[in-house]
Amino acid sequence: MAARTQAEPVEVMAGSQSGSGVNEYERTPVPRSALLHFKSFIGMYAGEHCAGTELMIGPLFVAAGVSAFDVVVGLIVGNALAVLSWMLLTAPIATRARLTLYYQLEKICGRRLVVIYNLVNGVMFCFLAGAMVTVSATALSVWFDFPTPALDDWYPNGVGWILAVVAVGIPIAVVAAAGYNMVARVANIAAPWMVLVFLAFGLVALRDFMGASDTTIQGPAGLWHLATTEIWRGGDPLPGRTKFGFAHIMFFAWFCNMAMHIGMSDLSVFRYARKSWYAVASAAGMYIGHFMAWLSASMLFAFQLRAAGLINDEAIRAADAAGTLPAPLPGPLAHGACGLAGLICVIIAGWTTANPTIYRAGLAFQAILPKSRRFTVTMVTGLIATAAATFPALAMQLLGFVALYGMLLMPMGAVVFVDFWLMKRLGLSNNYAERAGRVFNPAAFLTWFITLGLCVLLVFKANVEIYFVSLPGWFMAVILYIALSKLLQRGVPVPGHATSAGGAA
């Protein structure tokens, strides 16, 4: 679920590089001569989704008390729904319009609203990058033996932790500020072998469980028995955690990248695809990173709990009361499994995720302050992410944060969907801001604002968990944008009758 890290389509997210001579078609449709082949997207998604976030998300599933059926089947179904979202929602628009999300939103919503969108997007990228700096800093805690944050810590727990975060965060910010070419070079060197290290994490954890339980696996049935009785046994969640069932896992797997597919950010990627079905390449990321890597990382934490004697709910409650409950920190988990190689993987996994995330956040902020130097803006962005990383709650609450991120950007994805497919069929004008000469589309803004307000009410007043509000929220946004556009355009002629760059004209 990390930010873009490698392969050719990454460049379309980066904006123009000064002196690079690369035309990234930021304000024009991508021409046929620049389209990419299927293998480009396979490599990008496989590398993107096996990164630092996986080391944190997998253990948090165990902390949420999942059962083997819920986590395995939930991930299979949820990841399939994510792939279908890319294939059916994002890619068809991308390969017809062939515009970046940001330019498409500007045509629909107006420049001023896109500035607000970039601000929200940039802030959320900063927090996500901060969580990845936190991941890397946990590896330094093993090397230098200083106290690490506990599961429920919100604030820094010592000078050692702050120094570790700064030691990791500053170099990451420098690399991001150096530009896209440096970011891509670091990612392309590191990404391929990280997949193998994640696989090693799972195999080592499986070996440890077999040794601890003194069992020999006899075929798939034996493996499933071990999974249900030793690894993901269900039961109560760790103190302070929400209990996860099948629906939680399925919706989290589906919506953890909601900003990219339903939120339409990957319009900027798939505008380079020759065919819309190329979006099936996202399965490489979903089932390597969001299945294999998540399960491998969760197995490491499950064994850590078992090794500490926390094999039932009573023992866990006693450990919590005594303050000895282990935290799902990637550094200690990876070191216990693979030693030095595990620690290096943790540092680089966080690094390769945070680098492009800070870079993209810097670009979002620079779009708001176009006269500022990209290097300066990106460095400041990196410092903000580093400061955020000192607060461990950012990583410890990563499941909820990712759900919030998707929810915040989801309404704009619905606006793009309606504008491209439905507006002209309903007798309304698409690309309203462009054709009406507006810098602000109130229908789009109100759709965004009201949808988020309704989602917040569902969470705080109706007690609907945040993992479940984005699906009804998307339908709310569709209905709102249609209704508000009818009111906005009623009796007001819009000059011209512009068409999208594809079949929805």
N, C-alpha and C positions, 0 to 999 in steps of 0.2 A: 504493500500500500504506500510505498515511499514515493517521493517525487521522482520525476524523470531522471535517469542516470546515464543512459547510453543509447547507442544506435542512431541512425540518421534522423528519424522523426523527432528526436529530442530537439534538434535545432529550431524547429518551428515554434517551440515554446520560449526560445531565448531572446527573440527580438534581434534587431540588426546588430552586428558586431562591427565596431568601427575599424575600418581598414581591412575587413575580411574579404570584401568583394562578393559576399554571398547574398543573393536576393532571396529573402524569406517571405516575400509576398504578403506583407502584413496588412496591406490595404487593397489587395487585388486577389482575384481567384487564382489558385495554383494552376499553372498551365500543364497540359498533358506531358510535355517534355520533362517536367520535374517530378512526375509521379514515381512512387517507390514500389518495389516488389514485396511479396508476402513475407519473405524471410526477414526483412528489415523490422517488421512489427513483432515477429516471434522473438527476436533477440532483445528488443527493447522491453517488452512486457516480462519476459523471463528474468531479466536482470533487475528491473525496477521493483518487483514484488518479492524479492528475496534479500531483504536489507535489515537495517537496524530495528525497525518497528516490529518485525517478526519476533525478535528476541524478548520483547516486552509483552506483546499481545498473547502469545501462547501460554506463558505462565499465568497470566491474569484469568484465562479460562479455568485453570485448575483452582485458582483462588475463588472463583465463582461457583465452585462445587458441581461442575458438569459431570454427567455420566458418559460412558463410552459411546453409547448409541447417539446421545444428543450431540456430542462434539463431532463424531465422525460423519454421521448422516447429515447433520445440520450443515457442516462445511461442504459436503458434496452438493447438497441442494442449493445452498446460498451462493456458492461460487458459480454454479450453473446459471442462476438467475442474474448474477452480475455480468457474466459473459453475454447472456441474451440481451441485457440492457444495452451493452455496447453495440451489439449487432443490430438490434431493432430500433433503438432510439437515437444513438449518437451517430453511428457510421452512415446511415442513409442520408441524413442531413449534411454531414461532412462531405460526402462524395458528390453531392449535388451542388451545394453552395460553394464548397472549397474555400471558405473564409475562416480566419481565426475566430475564436469565440468573442474576443474583445472587439473586433471590428463589426462582427454580426450584432453584438449587443449595442454598439454605438449607433448602428443604422436603425435599430428598433427603439432603443431607450434614450438615446441622446448622450452627448459627451459628459454632461454633469453627473448623470446617474452612473455611467461607467466609472467615473472617478470614485464615487462612493463604493461601488463594487470592488474596485482595485484596492481600496483602503481596507475593506473587510478581508478580502483575499490575502493581502499582504500580512495583516496582523495574524491571521490564522496560520499562515506559512511560518511566521516567526515562532509561534508556539510549538508547531510541529517540529521545526528544526531544533528548538530548545529541548524537546523530549529526546531527540536523537543525540544531542550533546550529553544529556544525562546518561543515556545508554553507554556511551563510550567512557564516561567518567567512572562508571562502576567497575570497569576493568582496572583502572589505576588504583582503586581501593584495595585490590588484591595484591598488586605489586608493592604498594607503599604502606599497606597495613594500617589504614585509618578507618574510623567507624563509618559505616554506610547508613543511609536513611532506612528507617523501618517502614513497614507496609502502610501505616497510617500517618506518616510524617508529611506535613505541609510545608515546613520551613527548613532551611539548611540546618544540619545537626552538628556542624563543626567547621573549623577553619580548614581542615584537610579536605573536606568535601568542596568547599568554595574554591580552593586553590586548584583542585583537580578539574573542576568545571572550566575554570579560566584557562588552564593549561591546554585543555582540549578545544575550547570554543574559539580562542583567538586564532590559532592556525587554520581552523575551518573557515573563519570569516575572511582571512587573508586569501585563501585559495578561491573562495567564492568571488571575492572582489577582483581577483586576477582575470576573471572572464570565463566565458563558456568553454573555450578550448582547454584550459587547465582543469576545469571541473570534469569535462568529458574524459580527459586523459587519465585522471585519478580513478574514475569509475570503471573505465574499460580495462584497466590493469587489475582491479580488485574484484569486480563482480563475478567473473567465471568460477573462481575457486571457492567463493563463499557458498555457492550452492552445494558443493561437495562437503564443506564443513558442516552445514546444517544437516545434511544427511548423516554425517558422522555423529552429530549430537544425538540424533534419534537412535542410531544403532548402538551407541555406547550406553544410552539410558536403558534400552531394551536389554542389553547384556547385564547391566547392573540389577535390573528388576528380576531377571531370571536367576541371577546368583543369590539375591537376597531372599527370594521365595523358594530357592532350591527346586526349581521346576525345569523341565525340558519341554520346549514347545513342540507339539506333534501336529503340524499342519495348521491351516487357518483357524480351525476350531480351538486349538490350544492357544493360539495368539489372541483370539477374541476373549477367551476365558481370562487370560492374564490382563488384558485391557480393562475388562469389566470389574475384576476383583482387586486389582493392584494399582492400576495407573489412573483411570478415570472412573472412580467408584461411586461418584455422586455424593450424596450426603449434604450436610449443611455447608454453606460457603464460609470462607474465612471471615472472622469478625470485621464488620464494616463494609463487607462486599454484598452486592446484589446476587441472589441466587439465579443462575442461568439454566434454562432448559432448552429444548429443541428450537423453539421460536426465537429465543435470544440469539443463539448461534447462527441460525439461518439468516435472520434479518441483519445481524452484524456483518456476516460475510458478504451479504448482498449490498449493504449500504455503506460499508467502510470506505468505499471509493465512489460514493454517490456523487461527490463533486465532479468526478471525472466523467461518469457516464450519464446518469440522470441529470446532473448539474451541467452537463455539456462541455466541460473544460476540454475534453479530448476531441472536440471538433477541430482544434488546432493541430492535432496529431493525424487524425484519419482524413483530413483534407488532402493528404499526400497519398492516400491509398488508391490503387487502381480500381478496386471493387469494394463495395460495402461489406461483403462477407469476410474481408480481411480482418474484421474485428474479432473473428473467432481466435485470432492470435492471442487475445487477452487470456484465453484459457491456460496458456503457458505460464503466465504469472499467477493465475488463481490456483492452479493445482500443483505448482512447484513452491511458491511462496506462501499462499494463503491456505494451503492444505498440508503439504509435507513439512514446510518450515515451522508453521504454527504448531503442528502436532509434535514435532521434534523438540521444540522449545518447551512446550507444556510438559513433555515427559521428563525433561531435566528437573523442572520444579517439583513435579510429582514425586520423583525419587528423592529429592532433597527433603521433602516432608517425611517420606518413609524412613530415610536414614536417621532423621531426628526423632523417630518413634511416634510421629504424629499420624497414626494409622486409623484413627476414628475421631468422631466429633468430640468426645469427652476429652481426649488428649489434646486436641487443638484448643478447646476452651481453656484448659489448664495452662497451656503454653502462653496463650494470650494474656491470661491473668498474671502470669509470672513475667511477662515482657520478653519471652524468649522465642516468640513466633518468627520464623525466618521470612524475609522479604524476597519477592521474586526478582532479584537483581541479576541482570544478564552476566555481569563480570564473574561473580562467584559461581554461578551455574555453569558457565562455559569453561571456567578453569577446572572445576571438578570433573568435567567430562573429557576435555581434550588438552588440559594443561596450557602451556604457553601458546599453542596454536589457537586454542579457544579464546584466550585473552586478545590475541592479535585480531581474530575475527570480529570480536565485539567492538574493538576500537575502530576498525576499518568499516564495519557494517554501519555504525553510527555516523562515521565520517562521510561515507559515500552517499548516505541519505541526506545528511544535513547540508552538504555542499550545494547540490542543485536546489534544495529547498530555500536556502538563504539567497541564492542567486535569483530565483524566481520571485521571492519576496522583494528583493531589491529592485527588480524590474517593475513590479507593481507599484512600488512607492515612487520610482523615477517617473512613471507615467503621470503621477500626480504633480511632481516637481520636475518638469521636463528640462529646466535650465540647470539642474544640479548635475554634477559629474557622477556617472554610474559607479565608479570606484568608491567615491565617498559615501554615496547612499547605501551601497552594499555593505561597506564596512560598518556603518552605523547600524544597519539591519542585523549584521552578525553579532554586534555587541548587545543589541536588544535580546536576541535569541540566547546568547550566553548568560545574560542576567536572568532570563526566564528559567534557564536550565538549573540554576542553583536551587530552585524550589522543586523538590522531588515529587510533589503531588502531580506535577504536569505529566510525568511518566507513569506514576502509580494509578492515575485516573485516565489513562490513555483510551480505554474503551469508551468512556463517556465523552471524552474530548473529540474523538473521531466521529462519533454520532452527532455531536453538536456541529462540527465543521460541515458535515454533509447537509444537515438541516438548514444551516444558514445560507448555503448557496443553491439549494434545491429549487426555490421558487423561480430563480432566473432561468434555470433549465426548462421549467414548465413554460415560461414566457417565450423562449426560443422555439420550443416544440409547437406551441399554438400559433405563433407568428408564421412559421414556415409551412405548416400543414393545414391549418384550419381557417386562418383569417380570410383569405380570398373565397374559400368555400362558403363562409358565412356572410359574404357581401361586405367585408371590412377591408381596410387598407393594411397591408403588411408594411414592414420597414417604416413605421409611422414617423419616427423622428427625422429620418432622412428626407422623406417626401414632404413633410409639413414644415421643414426648416426649423425644427425644435431642437434645443439642447437638453431638454428634459421631458420625458414621457410620464405624466402623472399616473396613467393607468398601470404602467409597469412598476413604478415606485410603490403605489398603493397595494398592488398585488404582493410585492415582496414584504412590505411592512405588515399588512393584515394577515398574510399567511403565517409569518413568524409569530405574530401575536396569538393567533389561534393555536399554533403548535405549543407555545408556552402555556396557554390556558389548559390544554390537554395534559401537559406534564404536571402542572402545579395545582390545578383545580380538579381535574378528572382522574389524577393519579395514573395516567398512562406513561409507561416508561419511555425514555427518550429514544430508545432503539426502535420503537414502533410508530412514532408520530410522523415520520417523514413520508410514509406511503400515503396515508390520508391527506397529508399536507400537500403532496403533489397534485392530487385531484382538486383540492381546494384552490390551489394556485391557478390551475387550468380554468376552472369555472369563474374565478374572480377576474382573470385577465380578459376573458371573453366579455363578461358583463360590463366591466369598467371601460373596455375599448368601445363597446356599443354606445355607452354614455358619452365618452369623449368625442367620438366621431359623428355622433348624431347631428345632422343638419349642418355639419362643418365640412365643406368640400376640401379635399386634400389634393394639391396640385399633382398632376401626373398619376400614373398607375404603375409604380415601379415593380419590377419582378425580382424574385430571388434569382441567384445564379444557377438554379437547378430547376427540377421539375415541378416545384410548388408554385411557380409564378402564376 
